Amino acid sequence: MENFLTNYTSNESGPGDISNVSGPSDIERVLVPILDTFILVTGVVGHVLVIVIICRTMKGGRQQTNGATNRGIQPTNANGTDILLLSLSVADLLLLSCVPYHTVAIAMRHWPFGDFMCKAVSFLGAMCTSTSAFTLAALAFGRYVIVVHPTKAYRWRRDGRTKVATGVLWVPAVVLAIPQFAWRTLVPGTEARTARQDLICFNFLSDTGQLAYGVCHFLFAFALPLGVIVVAYWKIYHFLRKARQSRVGQTDRLEHYQTQVTHTSVLLVLAFALCWLPSYGLMLAQLTDQGTAMGPSPRYGPFATFARIMATSSTVMNPILYVFMSQKFRKELKLLFRRRSCRKQTP
């Protein structure tokens, strides 16, 4: 997403600029802040609730672990899925923190925040985009292990390997984002309506370097995670189908569970693909459109707005699909609000 998001404020393309997008229209300058505000508020509220619920769950788990230790029972570490969901929420919240900068830049038609913030916001956005994708792939793989290899899942959870794996996921994301901090810069761009020159934040690379970076980011931050997600859920579906056919006495229960997992899996795959495919498709189209590399290309404007909104909306979809669809989290959410209501009513 960061390969074109900041460039969207540009009114005229320059050497190495991959945006090829004319400046936002008056309608987009009004519509984008409204949509961004809705996404920002909804996403922050959703992820804060997720973090609160997960922290409460992990705190309760630690109390149970201490009780188990006192009774001489082997303790277990926090649920690996909860740790991954916590990491996903942190990444999405950091990504949401970049939204106001782009909103202001689009509304003002230039980047007013200086060179360092141009680099920092681009780096943070690219890092969190990749981390979110890697974490979603890890969640799919984790569900595959839990369903198909429950013994391994228990051992990994007991050994705390999920915590290590969750931290490791941020390393390739940082590596993919380093070029954003190294090469993003402010350059003057012509603004026809004023006598001054507006500052534009874009990736100052050659066309070849920009193409290489764009393709690399597409493969590692979109195609690879999507492939892992599709394969993992397909294997889960295939395993449940075989189990249902071999266990006649539990057919109804397994069939219900298989149907539920299948619907959820299809929804997760479609949500990931639909949220991110427009932005990466636009990025690749811009990279390969060498014919307009030196001038404005207004035909991308409306689709660029759509792609940007779809990409940022993933931060709203993630807590809904991965957390609030879970019966356990819905139960914890009800308990949270119930306790808050009781505290307010208590004199």
N, C-alpha and C positions, 0 to 999 in steps of 0.2 A: 504494500500500500504506500509506503514512504517513497517509492520510486517516482511517483507522480503527484502525490498529495500536496506537497509543498509547492511544487511547480505550478499547481493549478492557479496560483495567484498571478502568474505571469501574463502579461498582455502581448508580449512579442517574444518569439523564440530566438535563441542565440546559439553560438557554437557550443556543442556539447549538451545543450538543453534537450531533454527527451520529452518535455511536456507536449509540445506541438498543439497546445490548447490556447485558444483565445481567452481573454479575460472574461470573468463571470458577467452574465447579463444582469440587468437590474432586478429581474424576477429571481434569479439565483442568489443575488446578494441579500434578498429578503427571505427567501425560502430556506436557504442553507442554515442561517442562524436559528431559525425556528426548529428545524429538524434536529440540528446539533444540540440545542438546549434540551429537547425531549430525550434524545439518546443519552446525553450526559447525566441528566437527573435520574432517569430510569435505570441506567447502568450502574451508577454509583449506589443508589438505594439497594438494588438487587445484590450487588457484590458485597456491600457492607453487611447485609443480612446473612449472606452466605458465610462470611468470615466470622460473624458473631456466633452463628449456629455451630460451625465447625469447631471453633475454640471452646464453646460450651461442651460439645460432644467429646473433644479430646481431654478437657479437664475432668469430665465425668469418667472417662476411660482411665485416666491416671489415678483417680481415687479408687476405682475398682482394682487397678493393678496393685496399689499399695495394700488394699485389703487382701488380695490374693497372696501377696508376698508374706504378709503376717500370718496367713493360714498355711504357709508352706507350699503354695501352688505356684507353678511356673508362670511368671507374668508374660504378657504379650504387649507389643508396641502398638502405637496408634494405627488405625485403619489406613492402609496404603492409599485407598481411593480418596479418603478425606484429605490426605496430604497433597495429592495431585490436584484436587479441587481447590484447595487453599492456594496452591501455586498459580493455578489458572486465574483465580480471582485477583491475586496480586498483579499478575501480568496484565489483565484486562483493565484494572484500575489505573495502572501506570499508562496504558494506552489511552484511556479516557482523559488523562491529564494533558495529553497533547491536543485534544480536540479544540479547546478554546483558542489556542494560538492560531490554528488553521482557520477557525471561524472568523476571528478578527482580521486575519490577512485577506480572506476572501471578501469580507465586507468592505475593507479599506482599499482593496486592490493593490496592496504592497505589503512587504514584510517589515513591521515597525519595531521588532524586538531585538535587533542587533545580530552580529555575526555569531557570537557564542551560542545564543539560543537557537539560531538557525541550525547549527551543528548538533546541539544537545537534543532538541526536539526531534530532529530527524533520526539521530542515533537511538533515542528512547523508543520512538515509534517502530523502527525496524526491528529492534531487539524484542520488544513485547509482542509484535506480530508473529515473529518466529517462535518465541517461547510458547505463545498460546497454541500455535499449530502443533508444536512438538508435544505439548502436554495433552492435547486432545488425542493424538496418536498413542501416547503412553496410557491414557485412560482406556482406549479401545483394546490395547494389548493386555492391560491389566484385567479387564473383564473377560477376555479370552482365557487367561490363565486361571482365573477364579472359577469359571464354568467348566473348562475342559481339564485342567490340572489343579484341582483344589488343594492337593497335598503340597505342591510346590508353592502355591499362593500362601498357604499358612506358614511355610518355612521362611519364605522371603519376608513376610510380615513380621515374624518373630525375630529375624536377624536384623531388621531395620534397613534392608536393602532399598526399600522404596524411598526412604529419605535421601539416601545417597543418589539414587537415580534421578529424583526430582531436582536436586541441586545440579547434577551434571547436565540436565536438559538446558540450563541457562548458558552453558559454556559455548556450544555451537551458535546459539542465538546472538551472543555477544560478538563472536567472530564474524558472523554475517552482517552485523550492524557497524563494525569498525569502519568500513569504507564510507559510510554516511558521515561519520564524524571527521574523517580525514579529508574528504573531498567536497563536502557541502560548503558553500560560501555565498556571500552576498555580492551581487553584481548590479550595476545600474540597468534599468530597463525603461524604454521610452513610454511615457504616459502622455497621450495626445491631448488630454483635457486640461493639463496643467503645464506650467513652464518648467517645473522641476523634473528630475528623474526619480522614479520610484525604485526602491530596492527590491530585488527579487532573490529569493532563496532557492537555489537549485543545485543539482549535482554537477560540478564542473569537471566532466570527464570527456574524453574523446568518444566518438560514436562507437568505435570498436570496444573500448573499455566499458562503456555504458551498456552495450548489448551483452557483453560477457557477464557483467554483474547482474543484470536483469534476468538473464536465463538461469544463472546460478541460484538466485533468490527464488525464482519460480520453481525450480526443481527441488530444492531442499526445504523450502518453507511452505510449499503447497502440494506439489505432485507426490513427493515422498510421504508426507503425513497422510494425505488422502489415500494413497495406496495401502498404507498400514491399516488405516481405519476400515477400508473396504474388505481387505483380506481377513482381518480379525473378526469382524462381524459375520462374514460369510462362513468362517470356520465354526463360529458359535452356532449359527443356524444349522449347518451340516451336522454338528455334533448332537444338537438337540433333536434333530430329525431322526438320526439313527437310534438315539436313546428311546424316543417315543415308539419306534417300530419294534424294538427289542423287549420293551417292558409293557406287556399287554395290560397288566393289572393297574398301571399308573397312567394309562393312555390319556384320560381326560385331563389330569393335572399337568402332565408334560405338554399336552397339546395347547392348553391355555397359556402355559409359561412360554412355549415356543412362539405362539402368536404374539404375545406381548413383547418378547425380545425382538422379534422380526420387525414389528411396527416401530419400536423405539430405534432400532438400528437404522432402518431406512430413513427415519426422520433425522437422525443425527448426521448421516452421510449427506443427505440432501441439504441440510442447513449449512454444513461446512462448505460444500461445493457452491451453493448459491450465494453465500455471503462473500466468498473470496474470488470466485471465478471471474466476475465482471472486472474487478480491479486488476487482476493479473492479465486478463485478456486485453484490457486497454493498454496496460504497460507494454505487452509484447507487440501490440499493434503500433504503438508509438515508436518503439525501438526499430521496427522494421520499415517504418514509413519514412524512408530517406528522402523522398521527393519533396517533402515540406519541412525539411530540417532547418531551413533558414527563414521561415516566415510563419505567420499565424495560420492556424488550421481550425476554423470555427466549428467544423462538423463534429469534433469530439466533445464540445462543450456540454450539451445535455447528458450525454452518456457518461462523461466524467463525473458529473454531479451524482448520477444514479450509482455509479460504481463506488464512489466515495461513501455515500450513505449506506450502501449495502455492506461495505467493509466495516464501518464503525458500528453498524447494527449488530455485528457478531458479538460485541461486548454485552449486548442486552439478551441475545439468544442463549448464550452459554449458561448463565445461571438458571434460566428457565428450563432448558433441555437436560442439563446435567445434574441439577440440584433439586429444583422445585417439582420435577416430575417424580422424584423419589418419595415413596410413602414415608420413609424414615425422616426425611428432611421436612416434609409437610407436617408431620407430627411434632417435630422439634419447633417448628415455626409457630404452631398453635400454642404450644406450651410457653414459648417466649412471650407472645402477646398476652396470654392469659395471666402470666405472672406479673407483667407490667400493669395490666388492668387492676389486678388485686392490690398492688402496691399503691396505685393512685387512689383506690377506694378506701384503703386503710387510713384511719385518722392519725 
